[in-house]
Amino acid sequence: HGSSSSSFNSHAFYDHHEYLPQIVLLAHQLDDEFHQSVQSIFKIDKRTKTAHLPKTEGDGVVRYTRGPVKLMERAKAKAECDYFKQAFPTSACVLDLNRCAFIFDDIDTLLDALHLFVQKVQQKKAGNIIDIVRYKNTFTQFSDNPDYADIKLNCVIAGNSNHLIAEVQFLLLAMKKFKDSAHNLYSVQRQKEYFDNSVAKVLPILLDEKRQLFVAGNMGDVKNLCKLMVHQNK
C-alpha cells in the first residue's frame, strides 16, 4: 500500500521538489550574466582574474573567485537543516545559489572596493545586478571574539522576466587561508583595532538596513521571489 495522506507532507514535497528546482534552474540561467556583471565593476582581467584599484591606501589588488551554482542536494539540505523553522517555502531562504568572492591583501583595499561596488550598484552601473537588499558583516563579531570574518552582500540579479538573489563575498586573504587550512590568525588579529574603527562602522553608511525589500513571492511565483527570499532571512 502507498503512503496514507496523513503521512504525506504536501508543503515539504512542493517546497523541495517543485519550488526549489525552479529557482535552481533560474540560478543556472542567470549565472553567466551575474559573473560578467560583478567582474565588470572592477574590470577584472579575464586571464589573471585580478584587477587593481588605483585610488586606495592599500596595495589595490583585487582577486576574483567564481563560485559554482549551488548543487540541488546542498540547497535542499540547507533549506531542511538551517531554515526548517522558517515560513513556507523554506527553499526561498537559500540566498547563495549564485555566488562569488573578492579577496584582498589589506583592509584599506577591501573597504575601497566595497564602497565602489555599492556605488556602482546604486548608480545602476553594475550590469544585471540592480540592487543590494541585505548585508552580513561578521567583522562586528570579530572584535569581541577573533575568528573567521567576512562581509557578504545579497544582490538582486535581474533576468529577462525573473529576478533572483545572489551572494557576493568580500574577505581578506588571511581569512581565506584560515578558512581553507585553519592556520592561526595572528597577523589578522593585530588589525583588530582597525576593524573596530572601520569595517564595523562603514556598512551602515553605505547601505540602509531598513530599506524596503523587493516584491512578494508565493506558491512557485518565481518572478516575485525576491522579497520572500530576503524577508525570511532577516
Disulfide bonds with the S-S distance in Angstrom:
none
